[in-house]
Amino acid sequence: MKLKVINPNTTASMTAKIGAVARAAAAPGTEIIACNPARGPVAIEGHYDEALCVPGVLAEVLKGEQE
């Protein structure tokens, strides 16, 4: 099984941590791909940031469907 975990913010260090936790919790044989959008807020701290991250998250979802 392959799972793509999308961090909605653009902080690569947080994405790496999220990926490590997901890998530690995943069943054997599960491939975890952790990613974040190329553009968007560096942190999600309110409704405005939530709205700003949507285009980047949707782009990552589309990429995942094509992988």
N, C-alpha and C positions, 0 to 999 in steps of 0.2 A: 504494500500500500504506500502511496505517496501522499503526503500532506503538505500543503503550502500554508505557512503561518505568516500573515501580513501584519506587520507593525504599522499602524496608521500614521505614525509620525516619521520624520526623516532622520532620527538619531540612530546612526549605525551601531553605536556601542550598545544601545538598548535592544536593538534587533538581534545582535549577537547573543545577549543574555537570554532573550526570549527563546531563541533557537536552541540554546543549550538546555534550558529547562524543558522544552518540548521534547528534545531528543532523550533526555533522562527519563521522561514519563512514557515515552512511546513503547509500543510492543516491539519485540525483536522483529527485524525485517522491515520495519516501517522507515521510510525515507522522509526526513523532515527538511523542508526548504523554507528557511526564514528569509524574509525580504522586507523592504520598506519602499515607499514611493520615492521617486527621484526628486519630486517637488512637493512642498507642503509645509505645514508648521513643524517646528522641532519638538514641540510638546503639545499635548491636547489638554488644555486647561479651561475650556469652557465651550459654549455653544458655537461661538465664532470659529474656533479652531476645529471643532467637529465638522463644520460645514466646509472649511478650507481643505480638509484632508480627503473629502469624498472623491474628487476627480482622480487623485493619485491611487487611492485604494481600488477604485473601479478599473483603472488601467492595469494594476497588478492582478486583479481577478481575471481580466481578459487574457493577460499573458499566461496565467495558470491554465486556463482552458485550452490554450494552444500548445502547451508543453506536453 
